[in-house]
Amino acid sequence: MRHRDRVPPLVWDAALPILLLLNVVTAYPARELPVAAALTAALALPLLWRRRAPLAVFGAVAAAAFVQWLMDVQLPADIALLVALYTAATHTGRRGTLLAGAVVEGGAVLACLRWAPDGAFLTPFVALSATVVAAAVLGVNVRTSRAYLAAVQERAERLALHQEQQARPAVAEERARITREMHDIVTHNLSVMVALTDVAVYA
């Protein structure tokens, strides 16, 4: 965890687009490469800005996925949709999460209608729906955990401030007590010195 925190977030966000682009370059033949690389870039590169503008990035990835569906091209880069959904669920509220989840679920239906084998619609649809729900739930859990940790940290700071405020009167009271005791001691010693001086003069 310590090593992960030292790495800038942009490096982590760039890892998936780089891997997806390398996969396209190495796996697709030359005649299919331009279209596949362009669609992969459109799907994956917006993830670089997913922490700054999660909903805008989700919209860009969803639009690229729809263009991909219209062109009838299957790509591994479709995983970018799940990452964008997870990010939207992490950084937005319930309404944004439901809207993003509905868009991805609609995409899953379209994908199964076009690319599922004949008579095998249900199995891929259930699998895709499960991944959509898992990405959304994971994002919601991360958002809830962050909110809980922020609340705990705020409560700890308020408690520390309250303890400090309570400690100030106690410190002031202790200082006043020490001052009174010092005053009593000095007064007593002066009284003894005066008495001894009077006795010495009398003697």
Secondary structure, 3 states (H helix, E strand, C coil): CHHHHHCCHHHHHHHHHHHHHHHHHHHCCCCCHHHHHHHHHHHHHHHHHCCCCHHHHHHHHHHHHHHHHHCCCCCHHHHHHHHHHHHHHHHCCHHHHHHHHHHHHHHHHHHHHHHCCCCCCHHHHHHHHHHHHHHHHHHHHHHHHHHHHHHHHHHHHHHHHHHHHHHHHHHHHHHHHHHHHHHHHHHHHHHHHHHHHHHHHHC
